[in-house]
Amino acid sequence: MSPFKLRQVARVLRGRRANEGHSLLQFIARKSARLIGKALKSAMANAESNFNVPVDSLVIDGVIIEGGSKLRRHLPVAKGVSHPLRKRASHIRVILSAK
């Protein structure tokens, strides 16, 4: 998933409570919302198990989307020519804080 598509959904989450953000992502009908939701759920579970922070007190400080590797492919078009395709990947980083 390209970083641009992920950043469009990530903008909605900054500053919200973690539970509220997770429930909000379930109603956004995009693949990027599902991927960010998985990362948010993992971050919430890590905060609860590793740092003994209750999930109700977590706030989303930020969601950082960074570009990852690109798979280079080619799309055949007319007259024996091909156009380059870059299948972009991303790194999703969720930053939570206790309120």
Backbone as JSON Lines, residues from 0, in Angstrom:
{"i":0,"aa":"M","n":[0.86,-1.17,0.0],"ca":[0.0,0.0,0.0],"c":[0.9,1.24,0.0]}
{"i":1,"aa":"S","n":[0.58,2.2,-0.82],"ca":[1.44,3.37,-0.95],"c":[1.31,4.28,0.28]}
{"i":2,"aa":"P","n":[2.37,5.01,0.59],"ca":[2.33,5.92,1.74],"c":[1.26,7.0,1.6]}
{"i":3,"aa":"F","n":[1.02,7.46,0.39],"ca":[0.02,8.51,0.18],"c":[-1.37,8.04,0.61]}
{"i":4,"aa":"K","n":[-1.74,6.83,0.22],"ca":[-3.06,6.29,0.57],"c":[-3.18,6.07,2.08]}
{"i":5,"aa":"L","n":[-2.1,5.63,2.72],"ca":[-2.13,5.41,4.16],"c":[-2.21,6.72,4.93]}
{"i":6,"aa":"R","n":[-1.5,7.74,4.45],"ca":[-1.51,9.04,5.15],"c":[-2.88,9.69,5.14]}
{"i":7,"aa":"Q","n":[-3.67,9.45,4.1],"ca":[-5.02,10.02,4.05],"c":[-5.88,9.53,5.22]}
{"i":8,"aa":"V","n":[-5.72,8.28,5.6],"ca":[-6.49,7.73,6.72],"c":[-5.83,8.09,8.05]}
{"i":9,"aa":"A","n":[-4.5,8.15,8.07],"ca":[-3.78,8.41,9.32],"c":[-4.06,9.81,9.86]}
{"i":10,"aa":"R","n":[-4.36,10.76,8.98],"ca":[-4.67,12.13,9.42],"c":[-5.87,12.19,10.35]}
{"i":11,"aa":"V","n":[-6.8,11.26,10.19],"ca":[-8.04,11.26,10.97],"c":[-7.77,10.9,12.43]}
{"i":12,"aa":"L","n":[-6.71,10.14,12.7],"ca":[-6.51,9.54,14.02],"c":[-5.76,10.41,15.02]}
{"i":13,"aa":"R","n":[-4.95,11.33,14.6],"ca":[-4.07,12.07,15.52],"c":[-4.88,12.82,16.57]}
{"i":14,"aa":"G","n":[-4.49,12.61,17.84],"ca":[-5.13,13.3,18.95],"c":[-6.35,12.62,19.53]}
{"i":15,"aa":"R","n":[-6.77,11.53,18.96],"ca":[-7.96,10.82,19.47],"c":[-7.55,9.77,20.49]}
{"i":16,"aa":"R","n":[-8.53,9.34,21.29],"ca":[-8.3,8.22,22.19],"c":[-8.12,6.96,21.36]}
{"i":17,"aa":"A","n":[-7.35,6.02,21.86],"ca":[-7.01,4.82,21.09],"c":[-8.25,3.97,20.79]}
{"i":18,"aa":"N","n":[-9.13,3.81,21.78],"ca":[-10.35,3.02,21.54],"c":[-11.26,3.69,20.53]}
{"i":19,"aa":"E","n":[-11.36,5.01,20.63],"ca":[-12.2,5.76,19.69],"c":[-11.64,5.66,18.27]}
{"i":20,"aa":"G","n":[-10.32,5.77,18.15],"ca":[-9.69,5.66,16.84],"c":[-9.86,4.29,16.22]}
{"i":21,"aa":"H","n":[-9.76,3.25,17.06],"ca":[-9.93,1.89,16.55],"c":[-11.35,1.66,16.05]}
{"i":22,"aa":"S","n":[-12.34,2.15,16.79],"ca":[-13.73,1.98,16.35],"c":[-14.02,2.84,15.13]}
{"i":23,"aa":"L","n":[-13.38,4.0,15.02],"ca":[-13.57,4.85,13.86],"c":[-13.03,4.19,12.59]}
{"i":24,"aa":"L","n":[-11.91,3.5,12.71],"ca":[-11.3,2.85,11.55],"c":[-12.17,1.73,10.99]}
{"i":25,"aa":"Q","n":[-13.0,1.13,11.83],"ca":[-13.85,0.04,11.37],"c":[-14.93,0.52,10.4]}
{"i":26,"aa":"F","n":[-15.24,1.82,10.41],"ca":[-16.28,2.36,9.55],"c":[-15.72,3.06,8.31]}
{"i":27,"aa":"I","n":[-14.41,3.09,8.17],"ca":[-13.8,3.64,6.96],"c":[-13.58,2.49,5.99]}
{"i":28,"aa":"A","n":[-14.21,2.56,4.83],"ca":[-14.2,1.44,3.88],"c":[-13.01,1.54,2.94]}
{"i":29,"aa":"R","n":[-11.8,1.42,3.49],"ca":[-10.59,1.43,2.69],"c":[-9.64,0.37,3.23]}
{"i":30,"aa":"K","n":[-8.82,-0.18,2.36],"ca":[-7.85,-1.18,2.78],"c":[-6.83,-0.56,3.74]}
{"i":31,"aa":"S","n":[-6.49,0.71,3.52],"ca":[-5.51,1.38,4.38],"c":[-6.04,1.5,5.8]}
{"i":32,"aa":"A","n":[-7.34,1.67,5.99],"ca":[-7.92,1.74,7.33],"c":[-7.77,0.4,8.05]}
{"i":33,"aa":"R","n":[-7.92,-0.69,7.31],"ca":[-7.76,-2.02,7.91],"c":[-6.32,-2.25,8.34]}
{"i":34,"aa":"L","n":[-5.36,-1.83,7.52],"ca":[-3.95,-2.03,7.85],"c":[-3.51,-1.16,9.04]}
{"i":35,"aa":"I","n":[-3.96,0.08,9.07],"ca":[-3.64,0.95,10.21],"c":[-4.32,0.45,11.47]}
{"i":36,"aa":"G","n":[-5.54,-0.1,11.33],"ca":[-6.24,-0.67,12.47],"c":[-5.49,-1.84,13.09]}
{"i":37,"aa":"K","n":[-4.87,-2.67,12.25],"ca":[-4.09,-3.79,12.78],"c":[-2.87,-3.28,13.55]}
{"i":38,"aa":"A","n":[-2.22,-2.25,13.02],"ca":[-1.04,-1.69,13.7],"c":[-1.45,-1.02,15.01]}
{"i":39,"aa":"L","n":[-2.6,-0.32,15.02],"ca":[-3.09,0.33,16.24],"c":[-3.46,-0.7,17.29]}
{"i":40,"aa":"K","n":[-4.12,-1.76,16.89],"ca":[-4.5,-2.82,17.83],"c":[-3.26,-3.47,18.45]}
{"i":41,"aa":"S","n":[-2.23,-3.68,17.64],"ca":[-0.98,-4.25,18.13],"c":[-0.29,-3.3,19.11]}
{"i":42,"aa":"A","n":[-0.3,-2.0,18.81],"ca":[0.32,-1.02,19.7],"c":[-0.42,-0.95,21.03]}
{"i":43,"aa":"M","n":[-1.74,-1.04,20.99],"ca":[-2.53,-1.01,22.22],"c":[-2.22,-2.25,23.07]}
{"i":44,"aa":"A","n":[-2.13,-3.41,22.45],"ca":[-1.83,-4.65,23.18],"c":[-0.42,-4.6,23.77]}
{"i":45,"aa":"N","n":[0.53,-4.05,23.03],"ca":[1.9,-3.93,23.53],"c":[1.97,-2.99,24.73]}
{"i":46,"aa":"A","n":[1.25,-1.88,24.67],"ca":[1.25,-0.93,25.79],"c":[0.65,-1.56,27.03]}
{"i":47,"aa":"E","n":[-0.39,-2.36,26.83],"ca":[-1.06,-2.99,27.98],"c":[-0.2,-4.09,28.59]}
{"i":48,"aa":"S","n":[0.4,-4.92,27.75],"ca":[1.14,-6.06,28.3],"c":[2.55,-5.71,28.73]}
{"i":49,"aa":"N","n":[3.24,-4.84,27.99],"ca":[4.64,-4.54,28.32],"c":[4.8,-3.43,29.36]}
{"i":50,"aa":"F","n":[3.89,-2.45,29.35],"ca":[4.05,-1.29,30.22],"c":[2.95,-1.15,31.26]}
{"i":51,"aa":"N","n":[2.02,-2.11,31.32],"ca":[0.91,-2.13,32.29],"c":[0.1,-0.83,32.27]}
{"i":52,"aa":"V","n":[-0.16,-0.32,31.08],"ca":[-0.97,0.89,30.91],"c":[-2.38,0.45,30.51]}
{"i":53,"aa":"P","n":[-3.42,0.92,31.22],"ca":[-4.78,0.53,30.82],"c":[-5.12,1.1,29.44]}
{"i":54,"aa":"V","n":[-5.82,0.32,28.65],"ca":[-6.14,0.71,27.28],"c":[-7.03,1.94,27.24]}
{"i":55,"aa":"D","n":[-7.87,2.13,28.26],"ca":[-8.79,3.27,28.28],"c":[-8.06,4.6,28.38]}
{"i":56,"aa":"S","n":[-6.83,4.6,28.88],"ca":[-6.12,5.87,29.06],"c":[-5.16,6.19,27.92]}
{"i":57,"aa":"L","n":[-5.15,5.38,26.87],"ca":[-4.21,5.6,25.77],"c":[-4.75,6.62,24.77]}
{"i":58,"aa":"V","n":[-3.86,7.51,24.33],"ca":[-4.19,8.52,23.33],"c":[-3.2,8.37,22.17]}
{"i":59,"aa":"I","n":[-3.69,8.56,20.96],"ca":[-2.83,8.44,19.78],"c":[-2.09,9.77,19.59]}
{"i":60,"aa":"D","n":[-0.78,9.75,19.84],"ca":[0.04,10.94,19.63],"c":[0.33,11.16,18.16]}
{"i":61,"aa":"G","n":[0.5,10.09,17.43],"ca":[0.78,10.22,16.01],"c":[0.82,8.89,15.31]}
{"i":62,"aa":"V","n":[0.59,8.96,14.03],"ca":[0.73,7.79,13.17],"c":[1.71,8.19,12.08]}
{"i":63,"aa":"I","n":[2.88,7.58,12.08],"ca":[3.92,7.94,11.12],"c":[3.95,6.9,10.01]}
{"i":64,"aa":"I","n":[3.79,7.37,8.79],"ca":[3.81,6.5,7.62],"c":[5.07,6.84,6.83]}
{"i":65,"aa":"E","n":[5.94,5.86,6.68],"ca":[7.17,6.06,5.93],"c":[7.19,5.13,4.73]}
{"i":66,"aa":"G","n":[7.8,5.59,3.68],"ca":[7.9,4.77,2.47],"c":[8.83,3.6,2.67]}
{"i":67,"aa":"G","n":[8.48,2.47,2.13],"ca":[9.3,1.29,2.22],"c":[9.91,0.96,0.87]}
{"i":68,"aa":"S","n":[10.12,-0.3,0.63],"ca":[10.72,-0.72,-0.63],"c":[9.7,-0.61,-1.77]}
{"i":69,"aa":"K","n":[10.2,-0.59,-2.98],"ca":[9.34,-0.54,-4.16],"c":[9.63,-1.74,-5.04]}
{"i":70,"aa":"L","n":[8.58,-2.47,-5.39],"ca":[8.72,-3.54,-6.36],"c":[8.58,-2.93,-7.75]}
{"i":71,"aa":"R","n":[9.56,-3.14,-8.58],"ca":[9.51,-2.55,-9.92],"c":[8.98,-3.6,-10.9]}
{"i":72,"aa":"R","n":[7.89,-3.24,-11.56],"ca":[7.25,-4.09,-12.55],"c":[7.05,-3.28,-13.83]}
{"i":73,"aa":"H","n":[6.64,-3.97,-14.89],"ca":[6.38,-3.29,-16.15],"c":[5.01,-3.69,-16.67]}
{"i":74,"aa":"L","n":[4.31,-2.7,-17.23],"ca":[2.99,-2.91,-17.8],"c":[3.1,-2.84,-19.31]}
{"i":75,"aa":"P","n":[2.8,-3.93,-20.02],"ca":[2.89,-3.87,-21.48],"c":[1.78,-3.0,-22.08]}
{"i":76,"aa":"V","n":[2.17,-2.15,-23.01],"ca":[1.2,-1.29,-23.71],"c":[1.42,-1.46,-25.21]}
{"i":77,"aa":"A","n":[0.79,-0.62,-26.0],"ca":[0.79,-0.75,-27.46],"c":[2.18,-0.62,-28.07]}
{"i":78,"aa":"K","n":[2.32,-1.19,-29.24],"ca":[3.52,-1.11,-30.07],"c":[4.77,-1.7,-29.42]}
{"i":79,"aa":"G","n":[4.6,-2.72,-28.6],"ca":[5.73,-3.41,-28.0],"c":[6.46,-2.61,-26.93]}
{"i":80,"aa":"V","n":[5.82,-1.61,-26.39],"ca":[6.43,-0.75,-25.37],"c":[5.9,-1.17,-24.01]}
{"i":81,"aa":"S","n":[6.63,-0.86,-22.96],"ca":[6.13,-1.13,-21.6],"c":[6.34,0.1,-20.74]}
{"i":82,"aa":"H","n":[5.4,0.33,-19.84],"ca":[5.5,1.43,-18.89],"c":[5.92,0.88,-17.53]}
{"i":83,"aa":"P","n":[6.78,1.59,-16.83],"ca":[7.21,1.1,-15.51],"c":[6.1,1.27,-14.47]}
{"i":84,"aa":"L","n":[5.99,0.29,-13.6],"ca":[5.09,0.36,-12.45],"c":[5.93,0.23,-11.19]}
{"i":85,"aa":"R","n":[5.61,1.03,-10.2],"ca":[6.28,0.92,-8.9],"c":[5.23,0.55,-7.87]}
{"i":86,"aa":"K","n":[5.3,-0.69,-7.38],"ca":[4.37,-1.13,-6.34],"c":[4.97,-0.75,-5.01]}
{"i":87,"aa":"R","n":[4.44,0.3,-4.42],"ca":[5.04,0.88,-3.23],"c":[4.6,0.15,-1.96]}
{"i":88,"aa":"A","n":[5.52,0.04,-1.02],"ca":[5.24,-0.52,0.3],"c":[5.46,0.57,1.34]}
{"i":89,"aa":"S","n":[4.98,0.37,2.55],"ca":[5.07,1.4,3.59],"c":[5.38,0.78,4.94]}
{"i":90,"aa":"H","n":[5.92,1.62,5.81],"ca":[6.13,1.26,7.21],"c":[5.16,2.1,8.04]}
{"i":91,"aa":"I","n":[4.38,1.44,8.9],"ca":[3.4,2.13,9.74],"c":[3.91,2.12,11.17]}
{"i":92,"aa":"R","n":[4.02,3.31,11.77],"ca":[4.45,3.43,13.16],"c":[3.38,4.2,13.93]}
{"i":93,"aa":"V","n":[2.82,3.58,14.98],"ca":[1.8,4.2,15.81],"c":[2.43,4.61,17.15]}
{"i":94,"aa":"I","n":[2.26,5.87,17.52],"ca":[2.82,6.38,18.77],"c":[1.66,6.66,19.73]}
{"i":95,"aa":"L","n":[1.67,5.97,20.87],"ca":[0.62,6.13,21.88],"c":[1.22,6.75,23.14]}
{"i":96,"aa":"S","n":[0.38,7.48,23.87],"ca":[0.79,7.99,25.17],"c":[-0.34,7.78,26.16]}
{"i":97,"aa":"A","n":[0.01,7.69,27.43],"ca":[-0.98,7.53,28.48],"c":[-1.48,8.9,28.91]}
{"i":98,"aa":"K","n":[-2.78,9.03,29.01],"ca":[-3.35,10.32,29.4],"c":[-3.5,10.39,30.89]}
